[in-house]
């Protein structure tokens, strides 16, 4: 694998699809379907910078933990495929990309960019202290739609906050599922997750509660704007179906198909919602 390819693999660049649709939804609603090309471009740059910094930082601070866990021992840093220095420089450059993009958008985005970095980087330490690390990860991704809204309007509003809450609970739900596969290891080394604290069965129950809250918040967000109508609300129904499917795959603590539940199904959630919004704005 080439060096650029290693860094793209380090940050799982393809997983940008988890948060990006929600930033685009917020941007499209804020601009009523007519976003400035400049704002759209810098929002995308900010998204890439924030997520790249967060993912690389997580791999950096967890390199010893990853090396001790048989499931993650072959990741780039413990395997020696990327150096600590290289990862550190990558984090700094990615964080700088976010700040530059925020500066190019508006003064409020620039002022709030350190807060966004504190959240997305701070997540990496949360599992050392609290089983609510899943919620903090959700908050990190939930920042995306709020940032996109601020990039367009320069002010806060109810829609992006409800959207952020939906993303928070959605991410917390699927990250709780993902954390179940490391419950025993986390318990042994003193790391915190809902699964290591309460056991897999109870963690999955909490995950279902998170996903119900995600659907409710998404419906509330879409109902708070005159820009969206039935196609968008129909997409929320489809989201509910996808999350129900995800939960059914791991029902009873069966984690054999966790990759399908985590990666494949969740990659469709944002795309389905974005498709509903695009239909509403441009075709109805």
N, C-alpha and C positions, 0 to 999 in steps of 0.2 A: 504494500500500500504506500502511495506517495505521502510526503509529509503533510501537504494540505489535506489529503484524504484522512490522515490520522486525526487531525484537529477537528474536521467535520464529524468524524466518528466519535471523537471524545465528547463532543457536546450534543451528540444525537441530533444533528441539524434537522433531520426529517421530522422530528417531534415538534418543531416550530408550528406545525399544523394544529397543535392543541390550542394555542392561545391566539394565533393570528386571526382566525375568522371572527373572534369576538371583538378584537380591535377594529377590524374592518366594518363589522355591524355598527359599532358605536360611531365610527367616522361617517358612515353613510347616512345614518339617522340624523346626526348632528348637522350634516351639510345638506340634508334633504335630497341625497342622491347626486349632488354636484360638488364633489370634493375638489379642492385645488390640487393640481398635479404636484405642486411643491410640498404641500402639507402631506399628501399621500406618501410621497417619496420619503420625507423625513420621518414620518411615523413608522414606515417599514424599517428604516435604518435604526431607529430607536428600539424597535422590537428585536431586531437581530442583535444589537449591542447588548441589551439587557439580558436576553436569554442566554447568549453566548457567555457573558460574564458569570451569570448565575450557575450555569451547568459546569463550566470549567472550574470555578471556585469550589463547587461541591466535590468534584473529583479530586481537587487538590487537597482540601482539608480532610477528606475521607480516605486518602490513599493507603494509610496503614490499616484502617478498618477493612477496606476493600481487599487488601492483600491477605488478611486473616480469614476472610469469608470465602469458602470454596466456590460459592456461586459467582463471586465478583473478582476473584484473584487474577483473572486474565484481562482485567481492564488496563487501559493504556499506561497509567502511572505505576501501579504495582508491578506490571509486566516489563517496565523499562522502555516502552515504545515511545513515550514522551517524557522529557525531563521535567523536574520540578521547576527549574528556571524557565523553561519554555512555556509551561502552563501558567506560571506567574505573569510573564510578559503578556501572554494571551489574555488573561483576565484584565490586566491594566488597560490594554488597548481596546478591549471590548467595552469596558466601563467608560473609557474616554469617548468611544463612538456614541454611546447613549447620551452623554453630557453635551457633546457637539450637536447632536440631532435636536436635543431639547432647546439648546441655545438658538438654533435656527428656526424653531417653531414659535415660541413666544416667551416672555419673561417668567410667567408663572410656571411653565414646564421646566425652565432652567432651574428655578428656585426649588422645585419639588424633585428634581432628578436625584439629589443625594438621598432623599427619603426613599425613593423607589429602589435605589441601589442597596440601602440599608436593609430593606425587606427581603429582596431577592438573594442577597448574599448572606443575610442573617439566618435564613432557613437552614443553612448547612450545619449550624451549631445547635439547632433546636432539639434534635433527637437525643442530644446528650443531656437534656434537662427536662423535657416534657413530651408526653405522648400526643400532644396537640401539634406536633410538627407537621402533620398532614394538613391541618388548617392553615398554618403559616405558608406552606407551599401553595395552597389554594389562594391565599391573599396575594402572593407574589404574582400568580398568573392573572388574578382579578384586577390587578393594577392596570393591565393592558387596555381594557375598554375605557377606564376612567382617563388614562393618559391620552387616548385617541380623541375623546370628547373635548378635553381641555385644549388639545392641539388645534381643534376647529373653532371652539367658542371662547376659550379663555376663562370659562366660568364652570362651576359645578352645577349639577342638575340631578333630578331623581332617576332618570332613565339609566345613565351609566352606573349609578350606585347600585340599583337593583340588578343590573347586568353583572356587575362585579361580584355581588353576593351570590348570584347563580353560579358563576365560574368558581368562586371559592368553594361552595359546597359540592359542586361536581368534581373538582379536582381532589378535594379532601376525601370524597367517597371512593374514587378509583385508586388514589394513593394508599388508602387504608387497605384495600384489597391487595395491592401490590406488596405492601409491607407484611402481609400474612406469611409469605414464603420465607421470611427471615425471622419469624417470631422466636424460635429456639435460639438462634445465634445471637439476636439482640438481647435476649434475656441473660445469656451466658456472659456477655461482655459489658452489660450494664447500659445498653442503649434503650431508648424509650420509643415505643410505638403503641398504638391501641391494641395490636395483636399481642405484643409481649407483655402488656399490662393486664389485659382482660381475657386473653385467649382468642383463638381464631374465630370461634363461633360468635362470641359477643362482638368482636371487631366487625364481623360481617353484618351483624344487625345494625351497628352504628353506621356502617357504610350505607346501608339501605336508607336509614334516616337522613343521612347527608344528601342522598340522591333525590329523595322526596322533596327536601327543602330546595334543592337546586331547580327542580321542575317548577315548584311554586314561585320561586324568585324570578325565573325566566318568564313565566306567564305574566307576573306582575310588571316586569320591565316592559314587555311588549304591549301591555295594556295601557301604559302610561304615555304613549305617544300617538299622535294622530297620523304619523307617517306610515305606520304599519297596520295591517288588517288581518283578514282571515288566512292568507297563505303563511304569514309569519306564525300565527297561532297554531296553524296546522303543523308547522315544523316543530313547535313545542310538543305536540302530541307524538310526533315521530321521535323526538328526543326521549320522551318517556318510554316509548317502546324499546329503543336501543338500550337504555339503562336497565330496563326490566330484563332484557336479554342478557346483558352483562351480569346482572345479579344471579340469574338462573344458572349461568355457567359455573359459578363458584358456590352455589347453594350447598349447604351441608358441609362446607369446608373442603370441597373438592377443588384442588388447585392445579390439577393436571393440565388444564387449558387456560392457565392464567394469562399467557401471552396473547391469546385471542381476545380475552376479556379486556386486557389492559391496552394493548396497542391497536388492534384492528377496529374494535367497536368504538373506542373513544376517539379515534381519528375521524370517524364519521359524524360524531355529534356536532362539532362546530361547523362542518361543511353543510350538513342538512339545515341547520339554522341559518347560515349565511345564504344558502339557496333560497330559503323562504323569504328572507329579507329582500334579496335581489328581485325575485318575482314581484313582491309587493311594490317595490319602488319603481321598477322599470317596465313592468308588463301589465300591471293592474290600473 
